[in-house]
Amino acid sequence: MSILLTITIALLVTFVGARTATHFKYPPILGQFIASLFLAVPLIKNNIFTPESAAAIETFAELAIIFLLLLTGLVTDIDRINQCKKKSILTAVFGSLIPLFLGTAAGYTMGFPLITSIVLGISLSITAEGANMAILLQLKKVKTKVGSILISAGMLDDIFGMIYLAIILILANRNNITTLFLFPVKLFIFIGIVWAASKIIPSVLSLFEKKRKDIAMFNVVILSALILAIFSELAGLSAIVGAFIAGIILQKSFKLKKDEKYEEHEMETFLFGFIIPFFFINIALNFDFRSLAQEPLLILIVFSIAIAGKMAGALLVKLFDHLSWKQAYLIGWGMNSRGVIELVIANIALKTGLISTALYSAIVMMAILTTIVSLFFIRNIIKNDPKITS
């Protein structure tokens, strides 16, 4: 089957899912995610997807995350994030360390080697920024207090994820330890590039605005995200960190011209209409239905620890700051989605023999289930109490 036909079928399935979810008054992205699981059914998966088409979808999924964080940067209220700085740091730290500890302890208790147990703990500790941002954007809650906490905590969580990934690479290949020592230098260079971009991008946008080159302005937005994403990766960070920073720079540029909504609508239409579905399709393609029958207890244990660890981390923040219990509960579900970095870590660990196929399948299943469950809870909690995010 051709790559074009495969992509068309996959988009059609997610489109039907999105429309079905909308009919029942749920966010379209929830329908896209659930519908994408239909593509993971072995009979369908084996007959529709080839290695080439799966690779193409993975590439689209990577772009989806980059552009999603770009849009998040465009609409993020930086002043609000500064106000929530303490809460965000506490949420990120507790939300990362508690699942890391619980996962490692559980793995070791179940008889896995220490290194394998650490990989499990790391996989449970990372939040998927993409799923959170998608639903916050569609519920129009990005600029709220809880939305700002989730955004900034999620960004910190991604940085933790990159550090964890470096640790996994060191465990897998001792020669990579030199990369760790080069990280501060690369980070310093990246900060310099960001400073230069903050001066260059507004000037380029102003140039095209004067000439009323709307398409050129849109191209500048896309290229800004991609270029900073590339330099972010070269610095040893995640590409989404660079994309988010690009969004912040662009947001300030549009605000200076009192035209901050200019690219936001264009980008949102492009994202949710075409590329975001690939993010969910790619996660589904990593799922193996046979794991449900082969290791049900392992999946249940991993899933339960994942939920409990993130929820405990969020509720613990309540003891140190002025959040309501309901807000802490909502943040706990917001931090519970998984999807990208932990799957990368699990995939590297599998290929290097640090974890078994059974444990890998359990981690993938956990990522899918926690994301679906968290999206349901976030949507329902906010629907029942719209002011909870304020």
C-alpha positions in Angstrom: 0.0 0.0 0.0 1.4 3.4 -0.9 2.4 5.9 1.7 -0.1 8.5 0.3 -3.0 6.0 0.7 -1.9 5.0 4.2 -1.8 8.6 5.3 -5.2 9.3 3.8 -6.8 6.3 5.6 -5.2 7.3 8.9 -6.4 10.9 8.6 -9.9 9.7 7.6 -10.1 7.5 10.7 -9.0 10.3 13.0 -11.4 12.7 11.3 -14.3 10.4 12.0 -13.1 10.1 15.6 -12.9 13.8 16.0 -16.4 14.4 14.6 -17.8 11.7 16.8 -16.2 13.2 19.9 -17.6 16.6 18.9 -21.1 15.2 18.6 -20.9 13.9 22.2 -19.4 17.3 23.3 -15.9 16.1 23.9 -12.7 17.7 22.5 -12.0 16.5 19.0 -8.4 15.5 20.0 -9.9 12.9 22.4 -11.8 11.3 19.5 -8.7 11.4 17.3 -6.6 9.6 19.9 -9.2 6.9 20.6 -9.9 6.4 16.9 -6.2 6.1 16.2 -6.2 2.9 18.4 -8.4 1.3 15.7 -5.4 1.5 13.4 -3.3 -0.5 15.9 -5.5 -3.6 15.6 -3.1 -6.2 14.2 -5.2 -7.1 11.1 -5.5 -3.5 10.1 -2.0 -2.4 11.2 -0.3 -5.2 9.3 -2.2 -4.6 6.1 -2.1 -0.8 6.0 1.2 0.2 7.4 4.6 -0.5 5.9 8.0 0.5 7.5 8.1 3.4 5.0 4.6 4.7 5.9 5.2 4.3 9.6 8.5 6.3 9.3 6.6 9.0 7.4 3.9 9.2 10.1 6.6 9.4 12.8 8.2 12.3 11.0 4.8 14.1 10.9 4.3 13.3 14.6 7.6 15.0 15.4 6.6 18.1 13.4 3.2 18.1 15.2 4.9 18.3 18.6 7.2 21.2 17.4 4.4 23.2 15.9 2.1 22.5 18.9 4.7 24.0 21.2 5.2 26.9 18.8 1.4 27.6 19.1 1.6 27.2 22.9 4.4 29.8 23.0 2.3 32.1 20.9 -0.7 32.0 23.3 1.1 31.5 26.6 0.7 34.3 29.2 4.3 34.8 30.4 3.2 37.2 33.2 0.9 34.5 34.5 3.7 31.9 34.4 5.9 34.2 36.4 3.2 34.5 39.0 3.0 30.7 39.2 6.7 30.1 39.2 6.9 28.5 42.6 3.9 26.2 42.0 5.3 25.2 38.6 8.8 24.3 40.0 7.2 22.3 42.8 4.8 20.6 40.4 7.6 19.6 38.1 10.0 18.4 40.8 7.4 16.4 42.8 5.7 15.2 39.7 9.0 13.8 38.3 10.8 12.5 41.4 7.9 10.6 43.1 7.0 8.5 40.0 10.8 8.0 39.4 11.2 6.6 42.9 8.0 4.5 42.9 8.7 3.1 39.4 12.3 2.2 40.3 11.3 0.6 43.6 8.4 -1.3 42.0 10.7 -2.6 39.2 13.3 -3.8 41.7 10.7 -5.4 43.9 9.3 -7.3 40.9 12.8 -8.8 40.3 14.1 -6.6 37.5 17.8 -5.5 37.5 18.5 -2.1 39.0 19.2 -0.5 35.6 16.0 -1.9 34.2 14.1 -0.6 37.2 15.6 2.9 36.8 14.5 2.9 33.1 10.9 2.0 34.3 11.0 4.8 36.9 12.2 7.3 34.3 9.5 6.3 31.8 6.8 6.9 34.5 8.2 10.3 35.5 7.8 12.2 32.2 4.7 14.1 31.2 3.7 14.4 27.6 3.6 18.1 26.9 1.8 17.6 23.5 -1.4 16.1 24.7 -1.8 18.6 27.6 -1.2 21.6 25.3 -3.7 20.3 22.7 -6.5 20.0 25.1 -5.7 23.2 27.0 -5.7 25.1 23.7 -9.0 23.6 22.6 -10.6 24.3 26.0 -9.1 27.8 25.8 -7.5 27.4 29.2 -3.8 28.1 28.3 -3.8 31.6 29.9 -5.4 30.5 33.2 -3.6 29.9 36.4 -3.8 26.1 36.2 -3.0 26.2 32.5 0.1 28.3 33.2 1.3 25.9 35.9 0.8 22.9 33.6 2.7 24.6 30.7 5.7 25.7 32.7 5.8 22.5 34.8 5.5 20.5 31.6 8.5 22.4 30.1 10.6 21.7 33.2 9.5 18.1 33.1 10.7 17.9 29.5 14.1 19.2 30.6 14.2 16.5 33.3 13.3 14.1 30.5 16.3 15.2 28.5 18.6 14.7 31.5 17.1 11.3 32.0 17.6 10.4 28.4 21.3 11.4 28.7 21.6 9.1 31.7 20.0 6.2 29.7 22.5 6.8 26.8 25.3 6.8 29.3 24.1 3.5 30.7 23.7 2.1 27.2 27.1 3.3 26.0 29.7 4.5 28.5 31.5 6.4 25.7 28.6 9.0 25.7 29.8 10.4 29.0 31.7 13.1 27.2 28.4 14.4 26.0 27.4 15.2 29.5 30.5 17.4 30.1 29.9 19.3 26.8 26.3 20.1 27.8 27.0 23.4 29.7 29.0 24.7 26.7 26.2 23.8 24.2 23.6 25.4 26.5 25.6 28.6 26.7 25.8 28.8 22.9 22.1 28.0 22.6 21.3 30.9 24.9 23.3 33.2 22.7 21.4 32.0 19.6 18.1 32.6 21.4 19.2 36.2 22.2 20.2 36.8 18.6 16.8 35.3 17.4 15.0 37.7 19.7 16.6 40.6 17.8 16.4 39.2 14.3 12.9 37.7 14.1 11.0 40.9 15.0 12.9 42.9 12.4 12.2 40.3 9.7 8.5 40.2 10.6 8.3 44.0 10.4 9.9 44.0 7.0 7.3 41.6 5.6 4.4 43.3 7.4 5.2 46.6 5.7 5.0 44.9 2.4 1.8 43.1 3.4 3.4 39.7 2.6 1.1 37.5 4.7 2.5 34.2 3.3 6.0 35.3 3.9 5.2 36.2 7.5 3.7 32.7 8.0 6.8 31.2 6.6 8.9 33.2 9.0 6.8 31.8 11.9 7.3 28.2 10.7 11.0 28.6 10.0 11.7 30.3 13.3 10.2 27.3 15.1 12.2 24.8 13.1 15.5 26.6 13.3 15.3 27.1 17.0 14.1 23.5 17.4 17.2 22.3 15.6 19.6 24.4 17.7 17.8 23.2 20.8 18.4 19.6 19.8 22.1 20.4 19.0 22.4 21.9 22.5 21.2 18.6 24.0 17.7 19.8 24.8 14.4 18.7 23.3 13.4 20.2 20.0 10.1 21.4 21.7 12.1 23.7 24.0 13.3 25.6 21.0 9.9 25.6 19.4 8.3 27.0 22.6 10.9 29.7 22.9 10.3 30.6 19.2 6.6 31.0 20.0 7.4 33.3 22.9 9.6 35.5 20.8 7.0 35.7 18.0 4.3 36.5 20.6 6.2 39.5 21.8 6.8 40.5 18.2 3.1 40.5 17.3 2.2 42.2 20.6 4.6 45.1 19.6 2.6 45.5 16.4 -0.7 45.0 18.2 -1.4 42.0 16.0 -0.9 39.1 18.3 -3.8 37.1 16.9 -2.5 37.3 13.4 -0.7 33.9 13.2 -2.4 32.2 16.1 -5.6 31.4 14.2 -3.6 30.3 11.1 -1.4 28.0 13.1 -4.3 26.6 15.1 -6.2 25.7 11.9 -3.2 24.1 10.4 -2.3 22.1 13.5 -5.7 20.7 14.4 -6.9 20.3 10.9 -3.9 18.3 9.6 -0.9 17.6 11.6 -1.9 16.9 15.2 -3.7 13.6 14.3 -0.3 12.2 13.4 0.9 12.7 17.0 -1.8 10.3 18.2 -1.5 7.9 15.3 2.2 7.5 16.0 1.5 6.7 19.6 -1.1 4.1 18.6 1.4 2.4 16.2 3.7 1.7 19.1 0.9 -0.3 20.8 0.7 -4.1 20.6 -2.7 -5.5 21.5 -1.1 -8.9 22.3 0.6 -7.3 25.3 -2.9 -7.2 26.9 -3.1 -10.9 27.0 0.6 -11.7 27.6 1.4 -9.4 30.6 -1.9 -8.1 32.0 -0.6 -7.9 35.6 2.6 -6.0 34.6 0.6 -3.5 32.6 -1.8 -3.0 35.5 1.1 -2.4 38.0 2.9 0.0 35.7 -0.3 1.9 34.9 -1.3 2.2 38.6 2.1 3.4 39.7 2.1 5.9 36.9 -1.2 7.4 37.9 -0.5 7.3 41.6 3.0 8.9 41.3 1.9 11.9 39.3 -1.2 12.4 41.4 0.8 12.2 44.6 3.3 14.7 43.3 0.6 17.2 42.4 -1.3 16.8 45.7 2.0 17.3 47.6 2.3 20.7 46.0 -0.9 21.7 47.9 1.0 21.4 51.2 3.6 24.0 50.1 1.5 26.5 48.2 -2.0 28.0 48.0 -3.8 25.8 45.6 -7.2 24.3 46.3 -7.4 20.5 46.6 -9.6 20.5 43.4 -6.9 22.5 41.5 -4.2 20.1 42.7 -6.3 17.2 41.7 -6.8 18.7 38.2 -3.1 19.4 37.9 -2.4 15.8 38.9 -4.4 14.6 35.9 -2.8 17.2 33.7 0.6 15.8 34.6 -0.5 12.2 34.0 -0.4 12.1 30.2 2.5 10.5 28.5 3.5 10.0 24.9 6.8 11.1 23.4 10.0 11.3 25.4 9.3 8.3 27.6 8.6 6.2 24.4 12.0 7.4 23.0 13.7 6.3 26.2 11.9 3.0 26.3 12.8 2.4 22.6 16.5 3.1 23.2 16.4 0.9 26.3 14.8 -1.9 24.4 17.3 -1.7 21.5 20.3 -1.7 23.9 18.9 -4.6 26.0 18.2 -2.6 29.1 14.5 -3.7 29.2 12.6 -6.6 27.9 9.9 -6.6 25.1 7.3 -7.3 27.8 8.3 -4.3 29.9 8.5 -2.1 26.7 4.9 -3.1 25.8 3.8 -2.3 29.3 5.4 1.2 29.1 3.7 1.9 25.7 0.4 0.7 27.1 0.8 2.9 30.1 1.6 5.9 27.9 -1.6 5.4 25.9 -3.9 4.6 28.8 -2.7 7.5 31.0 -3.1 10.0 28.2 -6.6 8.8 27.4 -7.7 8.8 31.0 -6.1 12.2 31.8 -7.8 13.8 28.8 -11.2 12.5 29.9 -10.7 13.7 33.5 -9.3 17.2 32.5 -12.3 17.7 30.1 -14.9 16.6 32.7 -13.4 18.5 35.6 -13.2 21.7 33.7 -16.7 21.2 32.2 -18.2 20.7 35.7 -16.3 23.6 37.2 -15.1 26.1 34.6 -13.7 28.5 37.2 -11.4 25.8 38.6 -8.5 26.9 36.3 -8.6 30.6 37.4 
